[in-house]
Amino acid sequence: MKAPICEICLNSDILCKVCQEKLDKRIINQSDIDISRAVYGLSKSLNILKDIEVKKVLETDNLAVIICKKGDASKLIGKDGVVARRLSKNIGKGIRVIEESNDLKEFIQNLIYPVPLLRINIVYLPDEKEVFKIVIPKEHKLQIDKATLSNLTYQMFGKESVVSKE
Ligand SMILES: [Zn+2]
């Protein structure tokens, strides 16, 4: 398994010099470390996780979003969600697994799935702050809460977000 930290650090409670430096320079964050170690722990008993790659982890109080290499999401989720459920139990919060993409629209669509994304606009708030406006059909209800979504778009793309229905 590959992760933002090396295999030695995945298997240990401390960080090697190289990984510690990545953390100090904020190339990686504490969630990358904690959640990657949890996935690694599971990979010892689940062969399907042996070859996956965790690219990045974003975390809020109630949710961890694991961004993995293209093609690896189904392995991390498992049949009928069995792997994601075990992981969720181990870390004590919800899990979303999405495949890497620098595409804002694809990223948000993956986060709000199964709700369809109609479009994203940038809107300017009265204080001149720019935020993403995520537009979804009015008959749908988001499973991910709005504050979490906003936190995640900020961590990934530098702007908070609001949700609008039409
Ligand atoms: Zn290391």
Residues whose N, C-alpha, C, O or C-beta is under 5 A from the ligand:
A	BS01	ZN	C6 C9 C16 C19
